Structures are given as C-alpha cells and as structure tokens.
Amino acid sequence: RLLRNSRAVLVDSEVGRTQLLESYGADPSRVHVLPPTVPPHIRRAARAPLEPAPRYLPSKYFFYPAQFWRHKNHSRLIEALRRCLSAAPDMTLVLAGSAKNAFGDVVRQVERAGLSDRVRFLGFVPDAEMATLYRHARALVFPSLFGPTNLPPLEAQALGCPVACSNIYAMPEQVGDAALLFDPRSVDDLAHAMLRLWTDDALCESLAARGRHRSTSSAPERQTSRLADILNTVYSRPTGR
C-alpha cells in the first residue's frame, strides 16, 4: 500500500532498486536511487589533522565496527584470523560494538581458539572516537552478509582507511575499484584478503588513495544535487502518474 500510494520511492543502490521491484512489483518510474553519504562527523574528521592513536590500540590492526548480530559474520572473521596467524603472527583485530546479541558466542570462540591476545573488544564506541579508529587502522575488514549497502566502507574510504569488504549485494557498487572484495561465505577467501592487506603496503596505499578519491562522489553536496534532480523529476509529472 505504501508503494502504491507513493509519488516516489528512494532506495540506496541499483541492487536495492532491483530487489524492490522484484519483491513488490512497484512502478519502476517511481523508484529512484539515492546513494548514502557519510555522516558530518566523519567529513569533519577527514579534514582535520590526524590525532594520536589512543594507548589502548595496538600499533597495527584490522578494524571492524559492527553490532554482534549473526549476519555480521564475526564467526568467519575470527576463523580467518586464526588461519592467518601462521603467516602473520602479529595480526590483530579490533572490534567495536555493544556487548549484546551474539557477543558472548564471539568471545567464547576467541577464547577457544586461543586468540585472546589477537582480538580486542572495545564495546560501544561514541561517534566522536570512531574516526580515529579508522584512521589508525591497517584496514577496515567488513564481512557482512547483509546489504544492499553498508555505511562503514564509505566512512573508511572518506578517512583514507583501506577497505576489504563483501562482494555481495550492492557493496561492490558502493566501493567500486577502491576496495578489495572477497566472498564473505568463504573463510579461505576472507583470510587471503586479510593476508594481502597485512603484508602489502603498496596495496594499502593504493586502496586508501582510491577510497579518498571515490568518497568525493558521495559528498553531501552531490547527494543534495541528486535529491533535487529526483524531486524535479517527480513534481514535473502530472499528479496520479
């Protein structure tokens, strides 16, 4: 009913548009793509000097900010880390997210695997501190199983943090050629991506530069311009079409 009575529907990606049309039979002429943009505090941080790393952070780490829902795929990420340690024994993972949902299961998995010194749980992190965690990270590793889109890869790109993320839904559409993509259902594929990022400085530098460049396409000014174009299109049509 909502779709049938709407003058326009906004979705976050071409994949999201396709899913909406396939699932609900919406009028294609009323469905418009408006990609997300990063929050203001991330934009401000990207223009500010780099702050010193907090003392609780390791000198080199992968960062994954996500609530501990099962679809965020922490279990495969922990197993991929375990498999990487023979080749990269100093590899460390920093996790941000409130201690709820499947948090206890992830902690137990870390303990059973003997990874307590390789995984740091930060708990809930306020927005004001997030940019510093991105900017000091070796890379963002984002193995989420759900989409179509997600915000952390865009935040990382805006802040010059290299990105490795899932190759499903609209995440490839989001990050373009400015991220290393992997199959989030394959522990081997995830571990391979992590080892590449951990050991290849040139790759990380290239991804960071491409991410910063790509982030200009999601700047708030461009999103506002896109929204204005959509509104002009919608309200130039006769009512009822």
N, C-alpha and C positions, 0 to 999 in steps of 0.2 A: 504493500500500500504506500509506503514511504517513497519508493522509487517511482511508482506510477503517478504520484501526485507532485513530484518534484520538477521544478523548472530545469534544474541542473544537479548533477552528482559529481563530486570531486573524489578522485582516487589518487593514490600516491605513485603509481607506476603504470606502464603499459601492461605488465603482467597482472596487476591489480584490476585494470580495466577489463582484460580478457576474462579473469575469474568472475567478476561481477556479471558480465554479460552472459557467460555460460551458466552461472548458478541461478540467476533471477530473471533472465530474459528482458533486461532493461532496454530502453530505446537507445541505441548507440549514439545518436546525435546529441543526447543529453548527458553523456558521461565524458568527463574531461580529466586529463592527467595534470596534477599539480604536485610535482615532487617536493619532498620536505626540505626544509632548511635547518641549519644548526641553531641552537639557542643563542641569545645575545651574550651570555657569559662566556661562551666558547669563542665567539667572534672577538670579544674584548681581549681575551687571553691571547689569542693568536697575534694580536698587535702589540702586546706587552713584552717587556724583557723576560727572559727565562728565569724563573725563581729557582733557588737552590732546592735540591731534592730533600724531602723530609728524611730524617735519620732512620726511620723505620723501613725505608725502602732498600732493597738490595741494589748493588751497583749496576746490575744488568738483569732485566726481567721481561717476560711477556705479561701483557695486561689483558684481563677480560672482565669488564663490568657488566654484570647481569644478575638478575634475581635467580634464585636457585630452583626455578621451575625445571621439570624434567626435559622439556623441549629445548632448553638452553644447552643441553648436551654436555654438561660438565663431566659426565662419566667417561665419555670417549676422549675428552681433552686430558683428563688425568691419566688414562691408559696410554695415550700418545706421548705424554711427558715421560712416563715410565720407560717406554721403549726408546726414547731419545737419549737417555742418560748414559748409556754405554759409550756413545759417540760424543756426547756433550754433557759431562758430569756436573757442570756448573749451571745448567739450565734451570731457571727459576720461574715460577708462575705466581702472579699476584692477582687475587680475585676480590672484586668489590661486589657487595650485595648483602642484604639483610639476612640474618640467621633464621630463616623460615623456609617453608615449602620443603624441598628435598635437601636442605643444607646438611642435616645430620647424616644422611646417606653419603654425601660427598666427603664429609670429614672422616667417616669410617673407611671409605675407600682409600683416602690418602693415608690413613694410619695403617691399614692392612698392607698397602704397597710399600710401606717404609719411606714415604715421601714427605714426612712432616717438616723436614728442613728444606724442601724444594718448593713447597706451596705455602703462600702467605694469605691468610684470610683477613681482610680489612674490615668486614662488616659494612654497614651503611656509610657511604662517603657523601658529604654535602657537595652541592654543585660547585661551591667556591674552591674546592680542593681537587676536583676532577681533572681540570686542565693540566695541573702539574703532574699528575699520574700518567696522563697520555704523553706529555712532552718528554718525560724522562724514560719512557718505556722503549725497549728494543723494538717492539711492535705490538699492535693490537691483534690478538688471535680471536676470531669471532665465529665459533662453530654452530651457531643457532640453526635449529631445524625448521623454524617457522619464519614466515615473511607475510606479505611480499617484500617489504623493506624493513630496515632497522636503522636507528639513529647513530649508535656508536661508530660504525665505519665512517660516517660523514664527519662526526666530531673529530675523530683521529686524523682524517685527511686534512681538515682545516688547521690542525695544530702541528702538522708535519710529522705525525707518527705513522710509520709504515703499517700497512694493513694486510692481513691474510684473513679471508672470510669464506663462508659457504658459497658454493656455486649453484645454489638452488633459488627458486622463486625469482624475485626481482633484484637480488643482491648483485649479480653481475651487471645488471642495468644501472644500478646505483653507483658502483665503484669504477666501471669502465676498465681501462687498462692500467689503473692506478692501484691495483691490489693483486695479491697472489691468491688465486682461487683454489679451493680443494673440495672434495666430496665429504660433507660432514658425517656421512654414514660409514665412512671408511677410516678406521684408526690409522692404517698404514699411510693413506693419503695425507691425513692431518699431520702425522709425525714427520713425513717427508717435507711438508711445507714449513714446519717449525724448525727442522734442522737447517733448511736452506736459509731461513731468516737469521737464525742464531749464528751462522758461520760466514755469511756473505755480506760484508759491509757495503760493497758496491750495490748489491741488490736493494738493501735497505735505504741507501741514499737515493737511489733512483725512484723507488716507490714513494718516499717522502716528498720528493720534488714533484712528481706527477700528481700526488694527492693534493698538495697545496694548489697546484695549477687547476686541477679539476674542481676544487672547492669553490672557485670563483663562480662556477655555473650554478651553484646552489646558494649564492649570496641572497640576503633578504630583498635587495633591490630588484634582482631578477625574478624572484618569486612574486613580488608585488606587481611587476610588469606582466607576468604570465596571468596572474589573477585578474588584472584589469582587462587583458585581452579576452579571457573567458567570459567575464561579466558583459563586455561589449557585445560578444557573440550571442550570449543568452538573451540579453534585453533588446537586441535588434530584431529578434524573431517576433512574429505576431503571437499574442497570448493564446495558449492552447496547443502550440506546436512544440 
